Amino acid sequence: MNKAIEDRLHALECRLEQVESQLELYQALSTYGPAVDSLSLDLAASLWTQDGVYDIGDERFDMAGHADILDTLNADYHKDLVAKGCAHTMSLPLIAIKDEQAIGLGYHRLYTHEDTGFGLHRLSVSRWDWVKESGRWVATRRTHRLLDGSPEARELIRQTLADMQSLKG
């Protein structure tokens, strides 16, 4: 095979690998809401590495490791939300991928059912930091901040966008 064809084939393989990674990351992120809303908590925890961190921004609910994630998601507060009716929904995230590291940035809405109907319970921004581990993308950290006008949420967005640009090189 000539060099030009080999180069084109290699470039095509690299692009396909990038697209496959992006689709896998979209699938992982899209799994979170249905998993926590159906109390499929092992599935939800499996989105993180064994020592992965879920930084909600409230030390009462911050989690580190699968056991902590499972305990928090299995707490009465969360089970009560599910029993009343809720939906954890994510926007399509921005994603930056380099080799076996990725960063995602998106918005997260929590809708809850009350006697008067459904309403927006919480609106936040989420940063996901992923690594490829044993051929599978898993989160090392998810950082979540309420979009309540606080500077922390704006700084998370600003810093994540800068980190994504750096990751791309």
Chimera marker file (.cmm) of the C-alpha trace (Angstrom):
<marker_set name="trace">
<marker id="1" x="0.000" y="0.000" z="0.000" r="1" g="1" b="0" radius="0.5"/>
<marker id="2" x="1.382" y="3.423" z="-0.824" r="1" g="1" b="0" radius="0.5"/>
<marker id="3" x="2.191" y="6.017" z="1.832" r="1" g="1" b="0" radius="0.5"/>
<marker id="4" x="-0.640" y="8.424" z="0.892" r="1" g="1" b="0" radius="0.5"/>
<marker id="5" x="-3.274" y="5.711" z="1.278" r="1" g="1" b="0" radius="0.5"/>
<marker id="6" x="-1.746" y="4.547" z="4.572" r="1" g="1" b="0" radius="0.5"/>
<marker id="7" x="-1.815" y="8.133" z="5.885" r="1" g="1" b="0" radius="0.5"/>
<marker id="8" x="-5.427" y="8.623" z="4.834" r="1" g="1" b="0" radius="0.5"/>
<marker id="9" x="-6.435" y="5.303" z="6.388" r="1" g="1" b="0" radius="0.5"/>
<marker id="10" x="-4.684" y="6.194" z="9.648" r="1" g="1" b="0" radius="0.5"/>
<marker id="11" x="-6.378" y="9.621" z="9.724" r="1" g="1" b="0" radius="0.5"/>
<marker id="12" x="-9.760" y="7.987" z="9.097" r="1" g="1" b="0" radius="0.5"/>
<marker id="13" x="-9.177" y="5.477" z="11.895" r="1" g="1" b="0" radius="0.5"/>
<marker id="14" x="-8.282" y="8.318" z="14.288" r="1" g="1" b="0" radius="0.5"/>
<marker id="15" x="-11.423" y="10.238" z="13.360" r="1" g="1" b="0" radius="0.5"/>
<marker id="16" x="-13.595" y="7.148" z="13.783" r="1" g="1" b="0" radius="0.5"/>
<marker id="17" x="-12.069" y="6.449" z="17.203" r="1" g="1" b="0" radius="0.5"/>
<marker id="18" x="-12.819" y="10.057" z="18.223" r="1" g="1" b="0" radius="0.5"/>
<marker id="19" x="-16.452" y="9.749" z="17.085" r="1" g="1" b="0" radius="0.5"/>
<marker id="20" x="-16.865" y="6.411" z="18.857" r="1" g="1" b="0" radius="0.5"/>
<marker id="21" x="-15.486" y="7.921" z="22.071" r="1" g="1" b="0" radius="0.5"/>
<marker id="22" x="-17.800" y="10.894" z="21.826" r="1" g="1" b="0" radius="0.5"/>
<marker id="23" x="-20.823" y="8.637" z="21.307" r="1" g="1" b="0" radius="0.5"/>
<marker id="24" x="-19.793" y="6.444" z="24.247" r="1" g="1" b="0" radius="0.5"/>
<marker id="25" x="-19.472" y="9.551" z="26.445" r="1" g="1" b="0" radius="0.5"/>
<marker id="26" x="-22.925" y="10.781" z="25.361" r="1" g="1" b="0" radius="0.5"/>
<marker id="27" x="-24.336" y="7.348" z="26.231" r="1" g="1" b="0" radius="0.5"/>
<marker id="28" x="-22.649" y="7.346" z="29.647" r="1" g="1" b="0" radius="0.5"/>
<marker id="29" x="-23.955" y="10.810" z="30.456" r="1" g="1" b="0" radius="0.5"/>
<marker id="30" x="-27.429" y="9.928" z="29.198" r="1" g="1" b="0" radius="0.5"/>
<marker id="31" x="-27.491" y="6.873" z="31.457" r="1" g="1" b="0" radius="0.5"/>
<marker id="32" x="-27.268" y="8.900" z="34.670" r="1" g="1" b="0" radius="0.5"/>
<marker id="33" x="-30.824" y="10.315" z="34.749" r="1" g="1" b="0" radius="0.5"/>
<marker id="34" x="-32.731" y="7.120" z="33.932" r="1" g="1" b="0" radius="0.5"/>
<marker id="35" x="-30.494" y="5.153" z="36.324" r="1" g="1" b="0" radius="0.5"/>
<marker id="36" x="-31.054" y="7.429" z="39.339" r="1" g="1" b="0" radius="0.5"/>
<marker id="37" x="-34.747" y="7.983" z="38.536" r="1" g="1" b="0" radius="0.5"/>
<marker id="38" x="-35.391" y="4.230" z="38.428" r="1" g="1" b="0" radius="0.5"/>
<marker id="39" x="-33.212" y="3.531" z="41.485" r="1" g="1" b="0" radius="0.5"/>
<marker id="40" x="-30.855" y="1.460" z="39.310" r="1" g="1" b="0" radius="0.5"/>
<marker id="41" x="-28.143" y="2.618" z="41.638" r="1" g="1" b="0" radius="0.5"/>
<marker id="42" x="-25.445" y="0.080" z="40.752" r="1" g="1" b="0" radius="0.5"/>
<marker id="43" x="-25.736" y="1.256" z="37.161" r="1" g="1" b="0" radius="0.5"/>
<marker id="44" x="-25.493" y="4.890" z="38.269" r="1" g="1" b="0" radius="0.5"/>
<marker id="45" x="-22.420" y="4.213" z="40.439" r="1" g="1" b="0" radius="0.5"/>
<marker id="46" x="-20.774" y="2.271" z="37.598" r="1" g="1" b="0" radius="0.5"/>
<marker id="47" x="-20.473" y="5.546" z="35.664" r="1" g="1" b="0" radius="0.5"/>
<marker id="48" x="-17.578" y="6.474" z="38.015" r="1" g="1" b="0" radius="0.5"/>
<marker id="49" x="-14.200" y="4.891" z="38.704" r="1" g="1" b="0" radius="0.5"/>
<marker id="50" x="-14.091" y="2.948" z="41.988" r="1" g="1" b="0" radius="0.5"/>
<marker id="51" x="-12.698" y="6.044" z="43.735" r="1" g="1" b="0" radius="0.5"/>
<marker id="52" x="-14.599" y="8.573" z="41.616" r="1" g="1" b="0" radius="0.5"/>
<marker id="53" x="-15.880" y="11.793" z="43.159" r="1" g="1" b="0" radius="0.5"/>
<marker id="54" x="-19.290" y="13.428" z="42.808" r="1" g="1" b="0" radius="0.5"/>
<marker id="55" x="-18.859" y="16.999" z="44.037" r="1" g="1" b="0" radius="0.5"/>
<marker id="56" x="-22.346" y="18.458" z="44.380" r="1" g="1" b="0" radius="0.5"/>
<marker id="57" x="-21.090" y="21.585" z="46.119" r="1" g="1" b="0" radius="0.5"/>
<marker id="58" x="-22.818" y="20.738" z="49.389" r="1" g="1" b="0" radius="0.5"/>
<marker id="59" x="-20.727" y="18.707" z="51.802" r="1" g="1" b="0" radius="0.5"/>
<marker id="60" x="-23.864" y="16.969" z="53.077" r="1" g="1" b="0" radius="0.5"/>
<marker id="61" x="-24.244" y="15.329" z="49.672" r="1" g="1" b="0" radius="0.5"/>
<marker id="62" x="-20.698" y="15.203" z="48.243" r="1" g="1" b="0" radius="0.5"/>
<marker id="63" x="-19.639" y="11.645" z="47.444" r="1" g="1" b="0" radius="0.5"/>
<marker id="64" x="-16.361" y="9.785" z="46.936" r="1" g="1" b="0" radius="0.5"/>
<marker id="65" x="-16.244" y="6.180" z="45.754" r="1" g="1" b="0" radius="0.5"/>
<marker id="66" x="-18.947" y="3.728" z="44.719" r="1" g="1" b="0" radius="0.5"/>
<marker id="67" x="-20.078" y="2.933" z="48.277" r="1" g="1" b="0" radius="0.5"/>
<marker id="68" x="-20.583" y="6.616" z="49.089" r="1" g="1" b="0" radius="0.5"/>
<marker id="69" x="-22.387" y="7.251" z="45.799" r="1" g="1" b="0" radius="0.5"/>
<marker id="70" x="-24.671" y="4.277" z="46.442" r="1" g="1" b="0" radius="0.5"/>
<marker id="71" x="-25.366" y="5.384" z="50.029" r="1" g="1" b="0" radius="0.5"/>
<marker id="72" x="-26.258" y="8.925" z="48.982" r="1" g="1" b="0" radius="0.5"/>
<marker id="73" x="-28.471" y="7.851" z="46.090" r="1" g="1" b="0" radius="0.5"/>
<marker id="74" x="-30.134" y="5.300" z="48.348" r="1" g="1" b="0" radius="0.5"/>
<marker id="75" x="-30.874" y="7.904" z="51.039" r="1" g="1" b="0" radius="0.5"/>
<marker id="76" x="-34.459" y="8.716" z="51.988" r="1" g="1" b="0" radius="0.5"/>
<marker id="77" x="-34.238" y="12.195" z="50.404" r="1" g="1" b="0" radius="0.5"/>
<marker id="78" x="-33.494" y="10.713" z="46.978" r="1" g="1" b="0" radius="0.5"/>
<marker id="79" x="-35.921" y="7.811" z="47.310" r="1" g="1" b="0" radius="0.5"/>
<marker id="80" x="-38.677" y="10.290" z="48.276" r="1" g="1" b="0" radius="0.5"/>
<marker id="81" x="-37.998" y="12.323" z="45.101" r="1" g="1" b="0" radius="0.5"/>
<marker id="82" x="-38.306" y="9.162" z="43.004" r="1" g="1" b="0" radius="0.5"/>
<marker id="83" x="-41.466" y="8.020" z="44.829" r="1" g="1" b="0" radius="0.5"/>
<marker id="84" x="-43.177" y="11.386" z="44.109" r="1" g="1" b="0" radius="0.5"/>
<marker id="85" x="-41.939" y="11.463" z="40.512" r="1" g="1" b="0" radius="0.5"/>
<marker id="86" x="-38.807" y="13.151" z="39.241" r="1" g="1" b="0" radius="0.5"/>
<marker id="87" x="-36.620" y="13.435" z="36.171" r="1" g="1" b="0" radius="0.5"/>
<marker id="88" x="-32.897" y="14.186" z="36.185" r="1" g="1" b="0" radius="0.5"/>
<marker id="89" x="-32.284" y="15.549" z="32.680" r="1" g="1" b="0" radius="0.5"/>
<marker id="90" x="-29.046" y="16.615" z="31.016" r="1" g="1" b="0" radius="0.5"/>
<marker id="91" x="-28.370" y="18.863" z="28.098" r="1" g="1" b="0" radius="0.5"/>
<marker id="92" x="-26.215" y="17.577" z="25.285" r="1" g="1" b="0" radius="0.5"/>
<marker id="93" x="-22.762" y="18.329" z="26.677" r="1" g="1" b="0" radius="0.5"/>
<marker id="94" x="-19.772" y="19.975" z="25.140" r="1" g="1" b="0" radius="0.5"/>
<marker id="95" x="-17.043" y="17.349" z="25.060" r="1" g="1" b="0" radius="0.5"/>
<marker id="96" x="-13.285" y="17.550" z="24.608" r="1" g="1" b="0" radius="0.5"/>
<marker id="97" x="-11.313" y="14.334" z="24.172" r="1" g="1" b="0" radius="0.5"/>
<marker id="98" x="-7.593" y="13.715" z="24.020" r="1" g="1" b="0" radius="0.5"/>
<marker id="99" x="-6.219" y="10.208" z="24.066" r="1" g="1" b="0" radius="0.5"/>
<marker id="100" x="-7.762" y="8.507" z="27.126" r="1" g="1" b="0" radius="0.5"/>
<marker id="101" x="-8.937" y="11.652" z="28.910" r="1" g="1" b="0" radius="0.5"/>
<marker id="102" x="-12.133" y="13.644" z="28.336" r="1" g="1" b="0" radius="0.5"/>
<marker id="103" x="-14.000" y="16.589" z="29.813" r="1" g="1" b="0" radius="0.5"/>
<marker id="104" x="-17.718" y="17.248" z="29.438" r="1" g="1" b="0" radius="0.5"/>
<marker id="105" x="-19.732" y="20.352" z="30.292" r="1" g="1" b="0" radius="0.5"/>
<marker id="106" x="-23.497" y="20.579" z="30.322" r="1" g="1" b="0" radius="0.5"/>
<marker id="107" x="-26.599" y="21.690" z="32.144" r="1" g="1" b="0" radius="0.5"/>
<marker id="108" x="-28.579" y="19.506" z="34.503" r="1" g="1" b="0" radius="0.5"/>
<marker id="109" x="-32.221" y="20.012" z="35.388" r="1" g="1" b="0" radius="0.5"/>
<marker id="110" x="-34.155" y="18.219" z="38.065" r="1" g="1" b="0" radius="0.5"/>
<marker id="111" x="-37.902" y="18.222" z="37.575" r="1" g="1" b="0" radius="0.5"/>
<marker id="112" x="-40.136" y="17.066" z="40.400" r="1" g="1" b="0" radius="0.5"/>
<marker id="113" x="-43.803" y="16.242" z="40.690" r="1" g="1" b="0" radius="0.5"/>
<marker id="114" x="-45.836" y="18.093" z="43.279" r="1" g="1" b="0" radius="0.5"/>
<marker id="115" x="-49.583" y="18.277" z="43.886" r="1" g="1" b="0" radius="0.5"/>
<marker id="116" x="-49.818" y="21.210" z="41.448" r="1" g="1" b="0" radius="0.5"/>
<marker id="117" x="-47.945" y="19.389" z="38.667" r="1" g="1" b="0" radius="0.5"/>
<marker id="118" x="-44.361" y="19.237" z="37.521" r="1" g="1" b="0" radius="0.5"/>
<marker id="119" x="-41.850" y="21.963" z="38.188" r="1" g="1" b="0" radius="0.5"/>
<marker id="120" x="-38.181" y="22.762" z="37.890" r="1" g="1" b="0" radius="0.5"/>
<marker id="121" x="-36.651" y="21.841" z="41.237" r="1" g="1" b="0" radius="0.5"/>
<marker id="122" x="-33.020" y="22.618" z="40.448" r="1" g="1" b="0" radius="0.5"/>
<marker id="123" x="-30.933" y="23.964" z="37.558" r="1" g="1" b="0" radius="0.5"/>
<marker id="124" x="-27.195" y="23.451" z="37.603" r="1" g="1" b="0" radius="0.5"/>
<marker id="125" x="-24.072" y="23.140" z="35.510" r="1" g="1" b="0" radius="0.5"/>
<marker id="126" x="-22.085" y="19.904" z="35.528" r="1" g="1" b="0" radius="0.5"/>
<marker id="127" x="-18.508" y="19.203" z="34.617" r="1" g="1" b="0" radius="0.5"/>
<marker id="128" x="-17.575" y="15.581" z="34.026" r="1" g="1" b="0" radius="0.5"/>
<marker id="129" x="-13.937" y="14.432" z="34.000" r="1" g="1" b="0" radius="0.5"/>
<marker id="130" x="-13.519" y="11.041" z="32.358" r="1" g="1" b="0" radius="0.5"/>
<marker id="131" x="-10.747" y="8.533" z="31.753" r="1" g="1" b="0" radius="0.5"/>
<marker id="132" x="-10.746" y="5.447" z="29.623" r="1" g="1" b="0" radius="0.5"/>
<marker id="133" x="-10.307" y="2.476" z="31.948" r="1" g="1" b="0" radius="0.5"/>
<marker id="134" x="-10.221" y="-1.099" z="30.658" r="1" g="1" b="0" radius="0.5"/>
<marker id="135" x="-11.592" y="0.097" z="27.322" r="1" g="1" b="0" radius="0.5"/>
<marker id="136" x="-14.543" y="1.963" z="28.889" r="1" g="1" b="0" radius="0.5"/>
<marker id="137" x="-15.084" y="5.653" z="29.675" r="1" g="1" b="0" radius="0.5"/>
<marker id="138" x="-15.731" y="6.273" z="33.389" r="1" g="1" b="0" radius="0.5"/>
<marker id="139" x="-15.893" y="9.467" z="35.424" r="1" g="1" b="0" radius="0.5"/>
<marker id="140" x="-13.125" y="10.325" z="37.842" r="1" g="1" b="0" radius="0.5"/>
<marker id="141" x="-15.068" y="13.366" z="38.985" r="1" g="1" b="0" radius="0.5"/>
<marker id="142" x="-18.333" y="15.151" z="38.423" r="1" g="1" b="0" radius="0.5"/>
<marker id="143" x="-18.554" y="18.712" z="39.675" r="1" g="1" b="0" radius="0.5"/>
<marker id="144" x="-22.015" y="20.161" z="39.976" r="1" g="1" b="0" radius="0.5"/>
<marker id="145" x="-22.930" y="23.776" z="40.833" r="1" g="1" b="0" radius="0.5"/>
<marker id="146" x="-26.334" y="25.415" z="41.098" r="1" g="1" b="0" radius="0.5"/>
<marker id="147" x="-27.095" y="28.130" z="38.567" r="1" g="1" b="0" radius="0.5"/>
<marker id="148" x="-28.382" y="30.476" z="41.250" r="1" g="1" b="0" radius="0.5"/>
<marker id="149" x="-26.305" y="33.512" z="40.342" r="1" g="1" b="0" radius="0.5"/>
<marker id="150" x="-23.374" y="32.353" z="42.445" r="1" g="1" b="0" radius="0.5"/>
<marker id="151" x="-19.856" y="33.049" z="41.217" r="1" g="1" b="0" radius="0.5"/>
<marker id="152" x="-18.957" y="29.373" z="41.747" r="1" g="1" b="0" radius="0.5"/>
<marker id="153" x="-21.178" y="28.256" z="38.867" r="1" g="1" b="0" radius="0.5"/>
<marker id="154" x="-19.794" y="30.870" z="36.473" r="1" g="1" b="0" radius="0.5"/>
<marker id="155" x="-16.224" y="30.001" z="37.496" r="1" g="1" b="0" radius="0.5"/>
<marker id="156" x="-16.868" y="26.290" z="36.928" r="1" g="1" b="0" radius="0.5"/>
<marker id="157" x="-18.092" y="27.071" z="33.404" r="1" g="1" b="0" radius="0.5"/>
<marker id="158" x="-15.204" y="29.443" z="32.682" r="1" g="1" b="0" radius="0.5"/>
<marker id="159" x="-12.527" y="27.080" z="34.033" r="1" g="1" b="0" radius="0.5"/>
<marker id="160" x="-13.995" y="24.051" z="32.274" r="1" g="1" b="0" radius="0.5"/>
<marker id="161" x="-14.074" y="25.841" z="28.917" r="1" g="1" b="0" radius="0.5"/>
<marker id="162" x="-10.412" y="26.836" z="29.418" r="1" g="1" b="0" radius="0.5"/>
<marker id="163" x="-9.480" y="23.265" z="30.417" r="1" g="1" b="0" radius="0.5"/>
<marker id="164" x="-11.258" y="21.919" z="27.351" r="1" g="1" b="0" radius="0.5"/>
<marker id="165" x="-9.273" y="24.240" z="25.095" r="1" g="1" b="0" radius="0.5"/>
<marker id="166" x="-6.037" y="23.144" z="26.792" r="1" g="1" b="0" radius="0.5"/>
<marker id="167" x="-6.964" y="19.488" z="26.435" r="1" g="1" b="0" radius="0.5"/>
<marker id="168" x="-7.507" y="19.900" z="22.709" r="1" g="1" b="0" radius="0.5"/>
<marker id="169" x="-4.031" y="21.446" z="22.481" r="1" g="1" b="0" radius="0.5"/>
<link id1="1" id2="2" r="1" g="1" b="0" radius="0.2"/>
<link id1="2" id2="3" r="1" g="1" b="0" radius="0.2"/>
<link id1="3" id2="4" r="1" g="1" b="0" radius="0.2"/>
<link id1="4" id2="5" r="1" g="1" b="0" radius="0.2"/>
<link id1="5" id2="6" r="1" g="1" b="0" radius="0.2"/>
<link id1="6" id2="7" r="1" g="1" b="0" radius="0.2"/>
<link id1="7" id2="8" r="1" g="1" b="0" radius="0.2"/>
<link id1="8" id2="9" r="1" g="1" b="0" radius="0.2"/>
<link id1="9" id2="10" r="1" g="1" b="0" radius="0.2"/>
<link id1="10" id2="11" r="1" g="1" b="0" radius="0.2"/>
<link id1="11" id2="12" r="1" g="1" b="0" radius="0.2"/>
<link id1="12" id2="13" r="1" g="1" b="0" radius="0.2"/>
<link id1="13" id2="14" r="1" g="1" b="0" radius="0.2"/>
<link id1="14" id2="15" r="1" g="1" b="0" radius="0.2"/>
<link id1="15" id2="16" r="1" g="1" b="0" radius="0.2"/>
<link id1="16" id2="17" r="1" g="1" b="0" radius="0.2"/>
<link id1="17" id2="18" r="1" g="1" b="0" radius="0.2"/>
<link id1="18" id2="19" r="1" g="1" b="0" radius="0.2"/>
<link id1="19" id2="20" r="1" g="1" b="0" radius="0.2"/>
<link id1="20" id2="21" r="1" g="1" b="0" radius="0.2"/>
<link id1="21" id2="22" r="1" g="1" b="0" radius="0.2"/>
<link id1="22" id2="23" r="1" g="1" b="0" radius="0.2"/>
<link id1="23" id2="24" r="1" g="1" b="0" radius="0.2"/>
<link id1="24" id2="25" r="1" g="1" b="0" radius="0.2"/>
<link id1="25" id2="26" r="1" g="1" b="0" radius="0.2"/>
<link id1="26" id2="27" r="1" g="1" b="0" radius="0.2"/>
<link id1="27" id2="28" r="1" g="1" b="0" radius="0.2"/>
<link id1="28" id2="29" r="1" g="1" b="0" radius="0.2"/>
<link id1="29" id2="30" r="1" g="1" b="0" radius="0.2"/>
<link id1="30" id2="31" r="1" g="1" b="0" radius="0.2"/>
<link id1="31" id2="32" r="1" g="1" b="0" radius="0.2"/>
<link id1="32" id2="33" r="1" g="1" b="0" radius="0.2"/>
<link id1="33" id2="34" r="1" g="1" b="0" radius="0.2"/>
<link id1="34" id2="35" r="1" g="1" b="0" radius="0.2"/>
<link id1="35" id2="36" r="1" g="1" b="0" radius="0.2"/>
<link id1="36" id2="37" r="1" g="1" b="0" radius="0.2"/>
<link id1="37" id2="38" r="1" g="1" b="0" radius="0.2"/>
<link id1="38" id2="39" r="1" g="1" b="0" radius="0.2"/>
<link id1="39" id2="40" r="1" g="1" b="0" radius="0.2"/>
<link id1="40" id2="41" r="1" g="1" b="0" radius="0.2"/>
<link id1="41" id2="42" r="1" g="1" b="0" radius="0.2"/>
<link id1="42" id2="43" r="1" g="1" b="0" radius="0.2"/>
<link id1="43" id2="44" r="1" g="1" b="0" radius="0.2"/>
<link id1="44" id2="45" r="1" g="1" b="0" radius="0.2"/>
<link id1="45" id2="46" r="1" g="1" b="0" radius="0.2"/>
<link id1="46" id2="47" r="1" g="1" b="0" radius="0.2"/>
<link id1="47" id2="48" r="1" g="1" b="0" radius="0.2"/>
<link id1="48" id2="49" r="1" g="1" b="0" radius="0.2"/>
<link id1="49" id2="50" r="1" g="1" b="0" radius="0.2"/>
<link id1="50" id2="51" r="1" g="1" b="0" radius="0.2"/>
<link id1="51" id2="52" r="1" g="1" b="0" radius="0.2"/>
<link id1="52" id2="53" r="1" g="1" b="0" radius="0.2"/>
<link id1="53" id2="54" r="1" g="1" b="0" radius="0.2"/>
<link id1="54" id2="55" r="1" g="1" b="0" radius="0.2"/>
<link id1="55" id2="56" r="1" g="1" b="0" radius="0.2"/>
<link id1="56" id2="57" r="1" g="1" b="0" radius="0.2"/>
<link id1="57" id2="58" r="1" g="1" b="0" radius="0.2"/>
<link id1="58" id2="59" r="1" g="1" b="0" radius="0.2"/>
<link id1="59" id2="60" r="1" g="1" b="0" radius="0.2"/>
<link id1="60" id2="61" r="1" g="1" b="0" radius="0.2"/>
<link id1="61" id2="62" r="1" g="1" b="0" radius="0.2"/>
<link id1="62" id2="63" r="1" g="1" b="0" radius="0.2"/>
<link id1="63" id2="64" r="1" g="1" b="0" radius="0.2"/>
<link id1="64" id2="65" r="1" g="1" b="0" radius="0.2"/>
<link id1="65" id2="66" r="1" g="1" b="0" radius="0.2"/>
<link id1="66" id2="67" r="1" g="1" b="0" radius="0.2"/>
<link id1="67" id2="68" r="1" g="1" b="0" radius="0.2"/>
<link id1="68" id2="69" r="1" g="1" b="0" radius="0.2"/>
<link id1="69" id2="70" r="1" g="1" b="0" radius="0.2"/>
<link id1="70" id2="71" r="1" g="1" b="0" radius="0.2"/>
<link id1="71" id2="72" r="1" g="1" b="0" radius="0.2"/>
<link id1="72" id2="73" r="1" g="1" b="0" radius="0.2"/>
<link id1="73" id2="74" r="1" g="1" b="0" radius="0.2"/>
<link id1="74" id2="75" r="1" g="1" b="0" radius="0.2"/>
<link id1="75" id2="76" r="1" g="1" b="0" radius="0.2"/>
<link id1="76" id2="77" r="1" g="1" b="0" radius="0.2"/>
<link id1="77" id2="78" r="1" g="1" b="0" radius="0.2"/>
<link id1="78" id2="79" r="1" g="1" b="0" radius="0.2"/>
<link id1="79" id2="80" r="1" g="1" b="0" radius="0.2"/>
<link id1="80" id2="81" r="1" g="1" b="0" radius="0.2"/>
<link id1="81" id2="82" r="1" g="1" b="0" radius="0.2"/>
<link id1="82" id2="83" r="1" g="1" b="0" radius="0.2"/>
<link id1="83" id2="84" r="1" g="1" b="0" radius="0.2"/>
<link id1="84" id2="85" r="1" g="1" b="0" radius="0.2"/>
<link id1="85" id2="86" r="1" g="1" b="0" radius="0.2"/>
<link id1="86" id2="87" r="1" g="1" b="0" radius="0.2"/>
<link id1="87" id2="88" r="1" g="1" b="0" radius="0.2"/>
<link id1="88" id2="89" r="1" g="1" b="0" radius="0.2"/>
<link id1="89" id2="90" r="1" g="1" b="0" radius="0.2"/>
<link id1="90" id2="91" r="1" g="1" b="0" radius="0.2"/>
<link id1="91" id2="92" r="1" g="1" b="0" radius="0.2"/>
<link id1="92" id2="93" r="1" g="1" b="0" radius="0.2"/>
<link id1="93" id2="94" r="1" g="1" b="0" radius="0.2"/>
<link id1="94" id2="95" r="1" g="1" b="0" radius="0.2"/>
<link id1="95" id2="96" r="1" g="1" b="0" radius="0.2"/>
<link id1="96" id2="97" r="1" g="1" b="0" radius="0.2"/>
<link id1="97" id2="98" r="1" g="1" b="0" radius="0.2"/>
<link id1="98" id2="99" r="1" g="1" b="0" radius="0.2"/>
<link id1="99" id2="100" r="1" g="1" b="0" radius="0.2"/>
<link id1="100" id2="101" r="1" g="1" b="0" radius="0.2"/>
<link id1="101" id2="102" r="1" g="1" b="0" radius="0.2"/>
<link id1="102" id2="103" r="1" g="1" b="0" radius="0.2"/>
<link id1="103" id2="104" r="1" g="1" b="0" radius="0.2"/>
<link id1="104" id2="105" r="1" g="1" b="0" radius="0.2"/>
<link id1="105" id2="106" r="1" g="1" b="0" radius="0.2"/>
<link id1="106" id2="107" r="1" g="1" b="0" radius="0.2"/>
<link id1="107" id2="108" r="1" g="1" b="0" radius="0.2"/>
<link id1="108" id2="109" r="1" g="1" b="0" radius="0.2"/>
<link id1="109" id2="110" r="1" g="1" b="0" radius="0.2"/>
<link id1="110" id2="111" r="1" g="1" b="0" radius="0.2"/>
<link id1="111" id2="112" r="1" g="1" b="0" radius="0.2"/>
<link id1="112" id2="113" r="1" g="1" b="0" radius="0.2"/>
<link id1="113" id2="114" r="1" g="1" b="0" radius="0.2"/>
<link id1="114" id2="115" r="1" g="1" b="0" radius="0.2"/>
<link id1="115" id2="116" r="1" g="1" b="0" radius="0.2"/>
<link id1="116" id2="117" r="1" g="1" b="0" radius="0.2"/>
<link id1="117" id2="118" r="1" g="1" b="0" radius="0.2"/>
<link id1="118" id2="119" r="1" g="1" b="0" radius="0.2"/>
<link id1="119" id2="120" r="1" g="1" b="0" radius="0.2"/>
<link id1="120" id2="121" r="1" g="1" b="0" radius="0.2"/>
<link id1="121" id2="122" r="1" g="1" b="0" radius="0.2"/>
<link id1="122" id2="123" r="1" g="1" b="0" radius="0.2"/>
<link id1="123" id2="124" r="1" g="1" b="0" radius="0.2"/>
<link id1="124" id2="125" r="1" g="1" b="0" radius="0.2"/>
<link id1="125" id2="126" r="1" g="1" b="0" radius="0.2"/>
<link id1="126" id2="127" r="1" g="1" b="0" radius="0.2"/>
<link id1="127" id2="128" r="1" g="1" b="0" radius="0.2"/>
<link id1="128" id2="129" r="1" g="1" b="0" radius="0.2"/>
<link id1="129" id2="130" r="1" g="1" b="0" radius="0.2"/>
<link id1="130" id2="131" r="1" g="1" b="0" radius="0.2"/>
<link id1="131" id2="132" r="1" g="1" b="0" radius="0.2"/>
<link id1="132" id2="133" r="1" g="1" b="0" radius="0.2"/>
<link id1="133" id2="134" r="1" g="1" b="0" radius="0.2"/>
<link id1="134" id2="135" r="1" g="1" b="0" radius="0.2"/>
<link id1="135" id2="136" r="1" g="1" b="0" radius="0.2"/>
<link id1="136" id2="137" r="1" g="1" b="0" radius="0.2"/>
<link id1="137" id2="138" r="1" g="1" b="0" radius="0.2"/>
<link id1="138" id2="139" r="1" g="1" b="0" radius="0.2"/>
<link id1="139" id2="140" r="1" g="1" b="0" radius="0.2"/>
<link id1="140" id2="141" r="1" g="1" b="0" radius="0.2"/>
<link id1="141" id2="142" r="1" g="1" b="0" radius="0.2"/>
<link id1="142" id2="143" r="1" g="1" b="0" radius="0.2"/>
<link id1="143" id2="144" r="1" g="1" b="0" radius="0.2"/>
<link id1="144" id2="145" r="1" g="1" b="0" radius="0.2"/>
<link id1="145" id2="146" r="1" g="1" b="0" radius="0.2"/>
<link id1="146" id2="147" r="1" g="1" b="0" radius="0.2"/>
<link id1="147" id2="148" r="1" g="1" b="0" radius="0.2"/>
<link id1="148" id2="149" r="1" g="1" b="0" radius="0.2"/>
<link id1="149" id2="150" r="1" g="1" b="0" radius="0.2"/>
<link id1="150" id2="151" r="1" g="1" b="0" radius="0.2"/>
<link id1="151" id2="152" r="1" g="1" b="0" radius="0.2"/>
<link id1="152" id2="153" r="1" g="1" b="0" radius="0.2"/>
<link id1="153" id2="154" r="1" g="1" b="0" radius="0.2"/>
<link id1="154" id2="155" r="1" g="1" b="0" radius="0.2"/>
<link id1="155" id2="156" r="1" g="1" b="0" radius="0.2"/>
<link id1="156" id2="157" r="1" g="1" b="0" radius="0.2"/>
<link id1="157" id2="158" r="1" g="1" b="0" radius="0.2"/>
<link id1="158" id2="159" r="1" g="1" b="0" radius="0.2"/>
<link id1="159" id2="160" r="1" g="1" b="0" radius="0.2"/>
<link id1="160" id2="161" r="1" g="1" b="0" radius="0.2"/>
<link id1="161" id2="162" r="1" g="1" b="0" radius="0.2"/>
<link id1="162" id2="163" r="1" g="1" b="0" radius="0.2"/>
<link id1="163" id2="164" r="1" g="1" b="0" radius="0.2"/>
<link id1="164" id2="165" r="1" g="1" b="0" radius="0.2"/>
<link id1="165" id2="166" r="1" g="1" b="0" radius="0.2"/>
<link id1="166" id2="167" r="1" g="1" b="0" radius="0.2"/>
<link id1="167" id2="168" r="1" g="1" b="0" radius="0.2"/>
<link id1="168" id2="169" r="1" g="1" b="0" radius="0.2"/>
</marker_set>
